[in-house]
Amino acid sequence: MTPLAPALLAVISFLIPGPGEPAAQPLDAQAGTPSTAEERYLADLRQRVARGDIEAEVAIGNLYESGQSVLPFDPAMAVEWYRRAADKGHVGAQINLAMMYLDGFGVPRDAAQAVAWYRKAAERGDALAQFSLGSIYETGVDRIARDEAIAAEWFRKAADQGLVSAEYKLGELYRQGRGVRKDRDQALAWLRKAADQGEADAQIELGILLSPGPGATEDIVEAHTWLNLAASRWKKEAQRVNAASRRDALAARMTAAQLSEAYRRATEWQDAHAWRK
């Protein structure tokens, strides 16, 4: 990033005091009037902060975190501004603060603090925070012990709100019997929800789960449909090849009528979800 001119830094330090510092007085003719759009934006944010606007505090944190405006890149300052807003109950700031604690970005890594802040947002009903808690408990992080039952609870809360990644995770837990009792019907239900939203991982897992064993054919059309879609949606070539190979193995066992129906369903899904491409 290009170093800021001393005069500009002086203006910024006047406009945006650090957390805990005395509030600056409004600009007057002697102090000077912000001249650029970015300076005017900062002045407006400062005035909004003085009026108790929590969104303005988060915006200042965003500027420090990105370093893409007239404020310098300073993750530690971003943490402090997010903390101000998070302490007042701002869900987005709580999530940002949790992420920074989990990554050790601008603050020493502390998984327990990350969980604490994610939990505050999750208990307010935020699906992303709920999913993040589930992900932490699914594997365990640092001092946070692995607990797949707790992970399943948080994934379910997020999945109930339609978060596709949580639907997929919950389906996988039911498929594998991790944190919940193994349940094929529940696995199918949640994987179908995620697959229908375009989640390629769910599509291939659903195709595998539905693939009938030797001599059975009851799920073969749906299995081929999802594997065919997965083969066209995976971003990595190896994954596309895997899905295509499984699809082609099923095709060798299908009648012409079954194949026609499977391709019709895949085309129908693609037409209905063209906006996801």
N, C-alpha and C positions, 0 to 999 in steps of 0.2 A: 504494500500500500504506500502511496506517495506521502512523505512526511508532511504534517500540517504546518502551515506558516505560524510563527509565534503569535501574531496578532489574532489569528483565527482561534488558536488554542486559548487565548485569553478570553475571547468572547464565549467559547464553549464552557470554560471553567466557571464563568460568571452565570451562565444560563442554567447549567445542570450541576448543582452541588452533589457531592457523594452522599450516600445514605448516612444519616446521622449528623450531617453538617447543617449549620443554620441555613434557612431558606434565603435565597438571594432576593433583593428588592427588585421591583419592576424596572425595566430599562427606561432611562430618561435621556434627555437630549445630551447631557454631559457624558453619560456612559456610552452613548452611540446606539444607533438603530441597526438591527440585523439587516444585511444587504442582500444576501443570497437566499434562494428558496430553502436550502437546507438549514441555514441559520434561523430563518423565520419559522420553520417547522420545529426546531429545537426550542425556540422561544415560546411557541405555542404549547409544546409539551410541558415546559417548565411552569407555565401559567396554569395548565390543567392539573399538574401535580400539586401545586399550591392550593388548588380548589378541592383536592382530595380525589382526583380522578385516577382510579386504579389502572385503567387501561393505558393511561399515559406512562405509568411506572413500568408496565410490561413492555411498552414500545421502546422506552429508553434501554431496558435490558436487552431487547432485540438488537438495538443499534450497537451496543457494546459487544454483544456476542458475535455479530457479523463483521463489524469494522468496515462496513461498506458506505458509511455516510461520513459526516464531519467528525463524529466521535471515533476515537481510536479503538482498535481491536483490543478488548480487555475483558476476558472471560470472568475474572474475579469480580469486576464491577458489575457484569451481567448477573452474576450470582446474587449480589447484594440487592440489586433492583428487583430481581425476581422474588427474592425473599420478602421484600417489603410488600409486594402484591400478594404473595402466597400466604403470608401471615394474616392478611385481610380476607382470605377465602377465595382468591382468584384461582379457578381450576387450572387454566392454562399455565399460569405461573407455577403452580404446584407441580404440574407435570414437567415443565422445563427444569425446575430445580431438582426434581427426582432424577431426570436424565443426566444432569450435570454431576450429581453425586455418584450415579452408577458408572459414569465414564471417567470420573476424576478430572473433569474439565472445569477449570476455574476454581476448584475446591478439591481437597484430598478425597480420593475415592472412599466411599462409605456406603456399602450396600444397605446397611440398617437404616441410614437416613433416607436413602432412595425409596425403600419400602415404606417408610413412615409418610413421606410426601405423596407417593403413589396412592397409598391407602386413603389419605385425606380426599384426593380427587376421586378415587374409586367409590368411596362412600357417598359422594355427591352424585353418583350415577354416571361418571364418565367411562365410556366403553374402552377407550384406549388405555386408561389407567388400569382398568380391571384386567384387560388382556396382558398388560405389562407385568402386573403382579402374578398372574398365572404363569407367565414365561419364567419369572424369577424362581417361583416355587417348583416349577416342573423340573428344573435342573439343579437348583441350589446355586447360590452365588456367595462366595466368601463366607461370612459368618451366618448367612441365611441358609438353613438346612433344606435339603430337598424334601418336598412334601407334595406328592402328586394328588392327594385327596384335596388339599387346599387349592392346588393349581386347577383342578377340575371345577371347583366351586367358582373361582374367579372367571375361568373360561366360560362357564355357563352364563354368568351374569352378562358378560360381553356378547356372547352368542345370542342371548335372548333379545339383545338390541340390534341384531342383524350384522354384527361385525364379522366379515367373512373369514378373517384369519382365526377368529375364536371359534367359529362354527367348524372349521377344518380341524383345529386342535382338539376340540371336544369329540368330534367324530373319531379321530385317531385314538384318543384315550379309551373310548368305548370299544373300538375295534381290537385294541391290544389288552384291554383289561387293566389299565394303569390308573390308579386313583379312583376308579369306579369298577363295578362288576362288569365283566365282559358281556356285551350285549350287541348282537349283530343288528337287530332292528334299530336300536338307537344310533349305532354307528352309521347305518345306511341313511337314516333320517337327517343327521347333521352333515354328513358328507354330501348328500344331495343338495342341501341348502347352499353349501359353499360352492359346490360344482356348478350349480345353476347361476351363481353370481360370477362365474368365470375363473374360479381358483383352479389352476392347472394341477396343483398337487392333489386337490380333492378329486378332480376328474380321473386321474390315473388310479388313485387308491380305490375310488368307487368302481372303476372298470375291473380292477383286480379282484375286489371283494365280490363283485357280481359274476365274475367268470365262472361258469359251471364246471364241475369236475367231469371226468370221463363218463360219457353216456347221458349226462344231464344237459338240458337245453333251455330251462325255463327263464333264465336271466340273460341269455346269450345276446339278444338284440340290444338291450340296454347297456350291457357290458361293452359291446362293440362300439356303440354310440359314444360313450364317454372316453374310451381309449382313442377313438378316432379324433375327437375334439382335443384331447390332451396332446396327441401327436402333432397337431397343428398349432398348439398354443405354447408349448414349452420353449423357453428362450435358449436353452443349452442343447446343442446337437445330440449329445449322448442321451439326454432325457427324451428327446423327440424320437430317437431311434428305438429306445426301450419301449415307449408307448406304441410306436408303429409295429414293432416286432410282436408284441402281445396282441395287438389288433389283428394282424395278419394271421396269427396262429388261430384265433377264433374264427376268422373268415373261412379258413380251410374246412371248418366243421359246420358251416352254415349253409342253408339252402338259398337259392336265388331270391326267394321271397323274403327271407329273413335279412339278407344283405340289403335288399332294396329298402326295406323298412328302416334298417339301421342308418343308412345313408340319408333317407328322408328326414329322420329325426335330427340328425346332425346338422343338415342344411337348415332345417326349421329353427334350431337353436341359434345357429350363426346369424340367420336373418333377424331374429328377435333381439340379438345381443350385438348387433353390428357396431353400436356406439362404444363397446368395450375394446375394440381393436386398437 
